[in-house]
Amino acid sequence: MTATTFTASRPNRLALLALHASTVALLTLPARPLAAQDSSAQHGNWHGSVGMAAGSIASYYGSDARHTLGAPVIDLAFRHRLLIRTTTGNGALGAGIQWIVKDGMLGASVGLAGSESRQENKANGLAGMDDRSGSFFGTTSLFLRAGPAVAMSTTMIGLDANAGNMQLLGLQLGGMIAPRLFAGIGSTMTWADSKNMAFDFGISSEQAERRRELLDAGDGRLRDGDAVAFAPHAGFKELRHTAQLGYAIYGTWQVVGVISEGRLGHGAAESPLARQSSAMTTALGFVYRF
């Protein structure tokens, strides 16, 4: 689950579905209800939510293996401008910080996002790949609101030598559907340059040779065709759909459920590392809002 960058509004407006990506497209578990609170209910300079969530996610980007993960949910805002959040998705934990430059019907933000490393022992498909370091991205976002809908464009610039760059376009729709119930849906498309595609799906000649040696030695983790070098081209990386539902169970305590389905673009899906071109992420969390 990699770092997420958010374009969020004031507490009494639509809280955006998290559709940020780092080394993977990220899913955030929003702790605040969509349009649930008026700003007059907030006290002091800080507001937001904290809690815990558990989910079933892919072991890595394109993996056919899954694991269950527990993670903290942090969604904090300082004076409606500085945002701090954690994220989950595609087998990685992430976090991001963002500054809202302009808020309103048309808004803009800048931020910094980071994600954890990818360990070789996460799944059989990574055998011979070695551990990969985490990544950091500088982000800039523009967003346009129209009623309960928000359209967003986010550019992510890799701050690491191999992370590359990404461009995201997203559309989200959400709000209160009953006195204690809120819901949201959204979709995001991600494009990446060749460096970023290689960061997640590339296999160097040295890695291919190590995987060939493992195959020749009878290593059951790898399949025929896994021991080849792969250098993906720039292009469409992923289409992701997300839905969430939340309910205020007692006072400011809430339960939030999220389901997200990501589908790799053709170029990424051709990688031997991409054993599955689509993957579902599910999560359930309990949060306290203040």
C-alpha positions in Angstrom: 0.0 0.0 0.0 1.6 3.0 -1.1 1.5 6.6 -0.2 -1.6 8.5 -1.0 -2.0 12.1 -1.9 -5.3 13.6 -1.3 -7.3 16.4 -2.7 -9.7 17.0 0.1 -12.2 19.7 0.9 -13.5 21.3 4.0 -15.2 19.0 6.5 -18.7 19.9 5.3 -18.0 19.0 1.7 -17.3 15.9 -0.2 -14.3 14.0 1.2 -12.6 12.5 -1.8 -12.2 8.8 -2.4 -8.6 8.0 -2.3 -7.3 7.2 -5.7 -3.6 8.1 -5.5 -0.8 6.0 -6.6 2.8 5.6 -5.8 4.5 2.5 -6.9 1.0 1.1 -7.1 -2.4 2.6 -7.4 -3.6 3.3 -3.9 -6.7 2.8 -2.0 -7.4 5.0 1.1 -9.9 4.2 3.7 -11.5 7.6 4.3 -12.1 8.1 8.0 -14.3 11.2 7.7 -17.8 10.8 6.5 -18.7 12.3 3.2 -20.2 15.7 3.8 -21.1 14.6 7.3 -20.0 17.5 9.5 -20.3 21.2 9.4 -17.2 23.1 10.1 -18.8 24.6 13.2 -18.7 21.2 14.8 -14.9 21.2 14.7 -12.8 22.5 17.6 -9.3 23.9 17.4 -7.0 23.8 14.5 -7.0 20.0 14.0 -9.8 17.8 12.9 -10.0 14.4 11.3 -10.2 10.7 12.2 -8.1 7.9 13.6 -8.7 4.2 13.8 -7.8 0.7 12.6 -8.6 -1.2 9.4 -8.1 -4.7 8.2 -8.2 -5.8 4.6 -7.5 -8.5 2.0 -5.0 -7.2 -0.6 -2.8 -8.5 -3.4 0.7 -9.3 -2.2 2.2 -7.0 -4.8 1.2 -5.1 -7.9 0.0 -7.8 -10.3 0.3 -10.7 -7.8 -2.0 -13.8 -7.9 -1.3 -14.2 -4.1 -3.1 -12.4 -1.4 -2.6 -11.6 2.3 -4.6 -10.0 5.1 -3.2 -6.8 6.5 -4.0 -4.7 9.5 -3.1 -1.0 9.4 -3.8 2.3 11.2 -6.2 4.7 9.6 -5.0 8.3 10.0 -6.8 11.2 8.3 -5.9 14.6 9.8 -6.3 18.2 8.7 -4.7 21.3 10.1 -6.7 24.5 9.6 -8.3 22.8 6.5 -5.0 23.2 4.6 -2.4 20.7 5.7 -3.5 17.1 5.2 -1.8 14.0 6.6 -3.1 10.5 5.7 -2.2 6.8 5.5 -3.2 4.5 2.7 -3.4 0.9 1.7 -3.5 -0.9 -1.6 -1.8 -3.5 -3.9 0.2 -5.0 -1.1 1.9 -1.9 0.3 1.4 0.6 3.1 1.8 4.2 2.4 1.4 7.7 3.7 1.2 11.2 2.3 1.2 14.9 3.3 -0.6 17.5 1.2 -1.1 21.3 1.2 -4.3 22.7 -0.2 -3.3 25.7 -2.3 -6.8 26.7 -3.3 -10.1 25.3 -2.1 -13.5 25.8 -3.6 -15.3 24.7 -6.7 -11.9 24.8 -8.4 -9.0 23.8 -6.2 -5.4 22.8 -6.3 -2.9 21.1 -4.0 0.7 20.0 -3.8 2.1 17.2 -1.7 4.6 14.4 -1.0 3.8 10.7 -1.0 5.8 7.6 -0.1 5.4 3.9 0.0 7.0 1.0 1.7 9.5 -1.4 0.0 8.6 -4.6 -1.9 10.1 -7.6 -0.4 11.0 -10.6 -2.6 9.5 -13.0 -0.1 6.1 -11.5 -0.4 5.0 -13.9 -3.1 6.3 -16.7 -5.4 6.2 -14.5 -8.4 8.9 -12.3 -7.0 11.5 -15.1 -6.7 14.9 -13.9 -7.9 13.9 -10.3 -8.1 15.6 -9.1 -4.8 14.0 -6.6 -2.5 13.0 -3.3 -4.0 13.2 -0.1 -2.0 10.2 2.1 -1.3 9.5 5.2 -3.4 8.7 8.9 -2.9 6.7 11.2 -5.2 6.1 14.9 -5.4 2.4 15.5 -6.4 0.4 18.3 -7.8 -3.4 18.1 -8.1 -6.2 20.1 -9.7 -9.8 19.3 -8.8 -13.2 20.6 -9.9 -16.4 20.1 -7.9 -20.0 20.1 -9.1 -22.4 19.2 -6.4 -21.6 15.7 -5.1 -19.1 15.0 -7.9 -15.4 15.8 -8.0 -13.1 15.5 -11.0 -9.4 15.3 -10.3 -6.1 15.4 -12.2 -2.9 14.4 -10.3 0.7 14.5 -11.6 3.2 12.4 -9.6 6.9 13.0 -10.1 9.2 10.4 -8.8 11.8 11.6 -6.4 13.8 8.4 -6.5 16.1 7.6 -9.4 14.0 4.7 -10.7 10.5 5.6 -9.6 9.5 7.4 -12.8 6.4 9.6 -13.2 2.6 9.0 -13.4 -0.5 10.9 -14.4 -3.9 10.2 -12.9 -7.4 11.2 -13.9 -10.2 10.5 -11.5 -13.9 11.1 -11.0 -15.7 10.6 -7.6 -19.3 10.9 -6.5 -20.4 10.6 -2.9 -22.3 12.0 0.1 -24.8 11.3 2.8 -27.6 9.0 1.6 -29.3 8.7 5.0 -29.0 10.5 8.4 -26.2 8.2 9.6 -25.1 6.6 6.3 -22.7 7.8 3.7 -21.5 6.3 0.4 -19.2 7.0 -2.5 -18.0 5.6 -5.8 -15.1 6.6 -8.0 -12.9 5.6 -10.9 -9.3 6.5 -11.6 -7.1 6.0 -14.7 -3.3 5.9 -14.4 -0.7 6.5 -17.1 3.0 6.0 -16.5 6.3 6.6 -18.2 8.6 3.7 -19.1 10.7 4.2 -15.9 7.7 3.9 -13.6 6.3 0.9 -15.6 9.7 -0.8 -15.2 9.8 0.1 -11.5 6.7 -2.1 -10.9 6.8 -4.6 -13.8 10.2 -4.6 -15.3 12.7 -7.5 -15.1 16.4 -6.7 -15.8 18.7 -9.2 -17.6 20.5 -9.9 -14.3 17.2 -10.7 -12.6 16.1 -12.8 -15.5 19.3 -14.8 -15.2 18.8 -15.4 -11.5 15.3 -16.6 -12.2 16.6 -18.9 -14.9 19.0 -20.5 -12.4 16.1 -21.0 -9.9 14.0 -22.6 -12.6 16.8 -24.9 -13.7 17.3 -25.9 -10.1 13.6 -26.9 -9.9 12.3 -24.0 -7.9 8.5 -24.4 -7.8 7.8 -20.8 -7.2 8.5 -19.9 -10.8 6.7 -20.9 -14.0 7.8 -21.4 -17.6 8.2 -18.0 -19.2 9.1 -16.2 -15.9 12.9 -16.1 -16.5 12.9 -13.5 -19.3 13.9 -9.9 -19.3 11.0 -7.4 -19.6 11.2 -3.7 -20.4 7.6 -2.2 -20.5 6.9 0.9 -22.6 5.2 4.0 -21.3 1.5 3.9 -21.5 -1.8 3.1 -19.7 -1.0 1.5 -16.4 -4.3 0.8 -14.5 -8.0 1.4 -14.3 -9.4 1.3 -10.8 -13.0 1.4 -9.5 -13.7 2.1 -5.8 -16.8 2.0 -3.7 -17.2 2.8 0.0 -20.0 2.7 2.6 -19.9 4.1 6.1 -22.2 4.2 9.0 -22.1 6.2 12.3 -22.5 3.5 14.9 -22.3 5.6 18.0 -21.6 9.2 18.5 -18.5 10.0 16.4 -17.5 6.4 16.0 -18.0 5.0 12.5 -17.6 1.8 10.6 -16.4 2.1 7.0 -16.2 -0.6 4.3 -14.2 -0.2 1.1 -14.0 -2.4 -2.0 -11.7 -1.6 -4.9 -11.0 -3.4 -8.2 -7.9 -2.6 -10.3 -7.3 -3.8 -13.8 -3.8 -3.5 -15.4 -3.3 -2.0 -18.8 -2.1 -4.3 -21.6 1.5 -3.3 -21.4 1.8 -3.9 -17.7 -0.2 -7.1 -17.9 2.3 -8.6 -20.3 5.0 -8.6 -17.7 5.9 -12.1 -16.2 5.5 -10.5 -12.8 1.8 -9.7 -13.5 0.3 -13.1 -12.8 -3.1 -11.6 -12.6 -4.2 -8.6 -14.6 -7.0 -7.6 -12.1 -7.2 -7.7 -8.4 -9.8 -6.9 -5.7 -9.0 -5.0 -2.5 -11.4 -5.1 0.4 -11.1 -3.4 3.8 -13.2 -2.8 6.9 -12.3 -0.2 9.5 -13.5 1.4 12.7 -12.6 5.1 13.1 -13.1 7.9 15.6 -13.9 11.3 14.3 -13.1 14.6 16.1 
